[in-house]
Amino acid sequence: MERATMSNDKPKGLSGWRRIEMAIYLLLGIAMTLLMFSNAVMRYAFDSSIVWSEEIIRVLFVFAMFIAITGGFIRNEHIGFDSLGKRPGAFNFIYKAVTGLCLIIVGGLLAYEGGRFTLMTGDVPLPATNLPTSLFMWPGVIAGAVWVIIGLVKIAAIFARKESA
């Protein structure tokens, strides 16, 4: 028996891109778990710790979250007002238009302001690894740019459907 997704009632099969996305989540999750477990074992068993592990875990988590949020926007699996979005007519049009505009505005702000902040502070090294702090910031900048593109595609799709109807 196949389960349906929340955003539509199509059977849930993993496409090629979705499989890649899930593999990335799996690898990032395993890496974070192993680092955290290793650090705990080192701390309690050997009275030492892996100093850089917390920074790396944070970087991996930031990457995973921006990938997940962007994937949710692409598949319409984000939190939304389904009662309005699933109604036919004006409510559906307004819902989709507001969703697209919000993606464009929030994504644009994230990309622009995040880019400015990254350029100002991105060369500052993290204390334990000496990696640049931009490792935390570039995923947000890239995600913001992608959100703008997703919003533009959603707005274009609304008007393309309206013209064909």
Beta strands, then each sheet from edge to edge (+ up, - down):
end
